[in-house]
Amino acid sequence: MATTRMLGGLVGRFLAKGEETSFHVPGALGEDSRILAIDTGDLSDLLFHASLLRAIRDRYPRSRIDVLLPEHHTPLVRESGFARNCIEYTAKQLRTWTPGYVALARGIRKHDYDLCVVMSFEAHPALEAIALASGAPLRLGPSHRSSYPAVNFEVRAPQGDQRYRGTRLAATAPFLGLADGDVRPGWPLPEEKVRKTRQLVHFNKPRKDEILVGVDPSLGKSGAGLSLPNLNFLLNQLQSQMPIRVLPLCAGGATDRLDQFQAALTQAPMNLPAGTMFDTVVMTSLCDLFLAGNTDLFHFAAAQGVPVIGLFVKEDEPTWEPAHYDNVRILRVAEGKRVDVDTLLDAVRSVRGGR
């Protein structure tokens, strides 16, 4: 963590005045505030922080939000419409004190931001130093021993706190001039895109009695997950009880596992074109039921209000469970054991309002 302090000091001295600027909370933001949101590349963290950015835009409609992000997240953010500008970075540019890193920091410094949000709960020294280089007086980011001065507005979880990560940012509301309840889960999806995708789903699933079951076979945030044979067994159990169409989805990086899953299905899956991450998120939002481990798409489906069954393993910590969401039910699956059909159907009825 000493790296964060060193980077913060160097960038603050040569590229920014962030350490020297003052702020007041509430009152740091106004109608014409400029905000920089830094995406560290974790899709779930991007989702969780988007709820805060949306609340700021709703409260201050003339505020301008730029997002510094890796290239593969650009379609998701750009097409969702809440950012004024997407500024892309590459992994090479995060090699500190290379010409690319210095150029990135200097480019960010020119925009005169009022608030910078490092969208993560984990330490990211190079990107936290960029937050300081932005010159923003208020810099929200992860809490760790060496976060200051790069971060001066930390989101801290009390020791032993087991609450869901996706709701932590609601605690920042009063400090940013927001009201209780303004920070709500969900990802912004333009109505026209949702309408067109719904038509595509209907064209490929003309039977109204069929339940569209989205399935993400990817390994979870812990690097572990339900075995593919066990997952296919669950789907066969479900298919024996109700008419379903399976829509395999993943958030990228797990294509081999997705191919293996599809090859083992007893029923031909519904294959819809998902050219970008944005397309995948829209499709996820239209599922009648979603099954997944502790994956990024699990958290997106939960935030969008989709009925979700979470198939969690022992490696998945309670802080990843949106246990208070009415549309989510978590089933803890032990290695070598299968979920019986009654438990599965009870969970399905629970999240689908008894249907």
KAJO-V445456 format. One record per residue. N is the residue number from 0. PSI is psi in whole degrees, 0 to 359 (NA if undefined). Layout:
n=N psi=PSI
n=N psi=PSI
This chain:
n=0 psi=347
n=1 psi=334
n=2 psi=319
n=3 psi=316
n=4 psi=318
n=5 psi=313
n=6 psi=317
n=7 psi=317
n=8 psi=315
n=9 psi=312
n=10 psi=320
n=11 psi=324
n=12 psi=318
n=13 psi=337
n=14 psi=344
n=15 psi=168
n=16 psi=21
n=17 psi=325
n=18 psi=336
n=19 psi=347
n=20 psi=154
n=21 psi=163
n=22 psi=166
n=23 psi=138
n=24 psi=133
n=25 psi=165
n=26 psi=354
n=27 psi=336
n=28 psi=151
n=29 psi=189
n=30 psi=328
n=31 psi=30
n=32 psi=149
n=33 psi=130
n=34 psi=134
n=35 psi=124
n=36 psi=127
n=37 psi=116
n=38 psi=118
n=39 psi=356
n=40 psi=354
n=41 psi=120
n=42 psi=322
n=43 psi=319
n=44 psi=322
n=45 psi=316
n=46 psi=311
n=47 psi=320
n=48 psi=336
n=49 psi=328
n=50 psi=324
n=51 psi=317
n=52 psi=320
n=53 psi=319
n=54 psi=322
n=55 psi=316
n=56 psi=321
n=57 psi=321
n=58 psi=323
n=59 psi=82
n=60 psi=334
n=61 psi=0
n=62 psi=152
n=63 psi=124
n=64 psi=120
n=65 psi=147
n=66 psi=122
n=67 psi=120
n=68 psi=159
n=69 psi=153
n=70 psi=321
n=71 psi=347
n=72 psi=352
n=73 psi=313
n=74 psi=321
n=75 psi=314
n=76 psi=314
n=77 psi=314
n=78 psi=346
n=79 psi=338
n=80 psi=2
n=81 psi=350
n=82 psi=140
n=83 psi=322
n=84 psi=139
n=85 psi=121
n=86 psi=114
n=87 psi=146
n=88 psi=159
n=89 psi=164
n=90 psi=325
n=91 psi=328
n=92 psi=345
n=93 psi=7
n=94 psi=105
n=95 psi=139
n=96 psi=23
n=97 psi=161
n=98 psi=324
n=99 psi=320
n=100 psi=315
n=101 psi=319
n=102 psi=321
n=103 psi=314
n=104 psi=318
n=105 psi=322
n=106 psi=319
n=107 psi=322
n=108 psi=333
n=109 psi=346
n=110 psi=350
n=111 psi=60
n=112 psi=152
n=113 psi=329
n=114 psi=137
n=115 psi=131
n=116 psi=115
n=117 psi=109
n=118 psi=73
n=119 psi=157
n=120 psi=1
n=121 psi=159
n=122 psi=136
n=123 psi=82
n=124 psi=314
n=125 psi=319
n=126 psi=330
n=127 psi=324
n=128 psi=326
n=129 psi=323
n=130 psi=317
n=131 psi=321
n=132 psi=337
n=133 psi=339
n=134 psi=2
n=135 psi=129
n=136 psi=322
n=137 psi=124
n=138 psi=104
n=139 psi=137
n=140 psi=191
n=141 psi=151
n=142 psi=120
n=143 psi=174
n=144 psi=327
n=145 psi=27
n=146 psi=326
n=147 psi=140
n=148 psi=355
n=149 psi=322
n=150 psi=126
n=151 psi=8
n=152 psi=93
n=153 psi=145
n=154 psi=106
n=155 psi=139
n=156 psi=128
n=157 psi=151
n=158 psi=130
n=159 psi=2
n=160 psi=124
n=161 psi=12
n=162 psi=158
n=163 psi=134
n=164 psi=326
n=165 psi=348
n=166 psi=0
n=167 psi=324
n=168 psi=346
n=169 psi=335
n=170 psi=343
n=171 psi=348
n=172 psi=306
n=173 psi=335
n=174 psi=344
n=175 psi=13
n=176 psi=19
n=177 psi=157
n=178 psi=160
n=179 psi=133
n=180 psi=352
n=181 psi=326
n=182 psi=96
n=183 psi=146
n=184 psi=155
n=185 psi=157
n=186 psi=134
n=187 psi=126
n=188 psi=118
n=189 psi=136
n=190 psi=322
n=191 psi=319
n=192 psi=319
n=193 psi=318
n=194 psi=314
n=195 psi=321
n=196 psi=324
n=197 psi=321
n=198 psi=320
n=199 psi=319
n=200 psi=315
n=201 psi=321
n=202 psi=325
n=203 psi=350
n=204 psi=74
n=205 psi=337
n=206 psi=118
n=207 psi=337
n=208 psi=347
n=209 psi=137
n=210 psi=124
n=211 psi=111
n=212 psi=107
n=213 psi=137
n=214 psi=126
n=215 psi=107
n=216 psi=6
n=217 psi=156
n=218 psi=156
n=219 psi=184
n=220 psi=336
n=221 psi=355
n=222 psi=4
n=223 psi=168
n=224 psi=174
n=225 psi=141
n=226 psi=151
n=227 psi=319
n=228 psi=322
n=229 psi=321
n=230 psi=317
n=231 psi=326
n=232 psi=317
n=233 psi=317
n=234 psi=322
n=235 psi=322
n=236 psi=316
n=237 psi=319
n=238 psi=331
n=239 psi=345
n=240 psi=341
n=241 psi=155
n=242 psi=122
n=243 psi=155
n=244 psi=131
n=245 psi=129
n=246 psi=100
n=247 psi=134
n=248 psi=148
n=249 psi=160
n=250 psi=22
n=251 psi=151
n=252 psi=358
n=253 psi=34
n=254 psi=325
n=255 psi=314
n=256 psi=324
n=257 psi=317
n=258 psi=318
n=259 psi=319
n=260 psi=313
n=261 psi=322
n=262 psi=333
n=263 psi=355
n=264 psi=139
n=265 psi=340
n=266 psi=139
n=267 psi=128
n=268 psi=162
n=269 psi=121
n=270 psi=112
n=271 psi=146
n=272 psi=119
n=273 psi=83
n=274 psi=330
n=275 psi=171
n=276 psi=326
n=277 psi=315
n=278 psi=318
n=279 psi=318
n=280 psi=320
n=281 psi=316
n=282 psi=319
n=283 psi=320
n=284 psi=342
n=285 psi=3
n=286 psi=146
n=287 psi=337
n=288 psi=143
n=289 psi=130
n=290 psi=130
n=291 psi=162
n=292 psi=204
n=293 psi=67
n=294 psi=169
n=295 psi=318
n=296 psi=330
n=297 psi=314
n=298 psi=325
n=299 psi=313
n=300 psi=317
n=301 psi=316
n=302 psi=331
n=303 psi=359
n=304 psi=11
n=305 psi=138
n=306 psi=122
n=307 psi=135
n=308 psi=117
n=309 psi=121
n=310 psi=86
n=311 psi=148
n=312 psi=176
n=313 psi=334
n=314 psi=345
n=315 psi=118
n=316 psi=154
n=317 psi=336
n=318 psi=350
n=319 psi=1
n=320 psi=116
n=321 psi=63
n=322 psi=335
n=323 psi=359
n=324 psi=127
n=325 psi=336
n=326 psi=9
n=327 psi=137
n=328 psi=128
n=329 psi=127
n=330 psi=118
n=331 psi=120
n=332 psi=121
n=333 psi=145
n=334 psi=130
n=335 psi=356
n=336 psi=150
n=337 psi=149
n=338 psi=128
n=339 psi=160
n=340 psi=325
n=341 psi=318
n=342 psi=318
n=343 psi=313
n=344 psi=324
n=345 psi=319
n=346 psi=318
n=347 psi=314
n=348 psi=324
n=349 psi=314
n=350 psi=341
n=351 psi=22
n=352 psi=34
n=353 psi=354
n=354 psi=NA
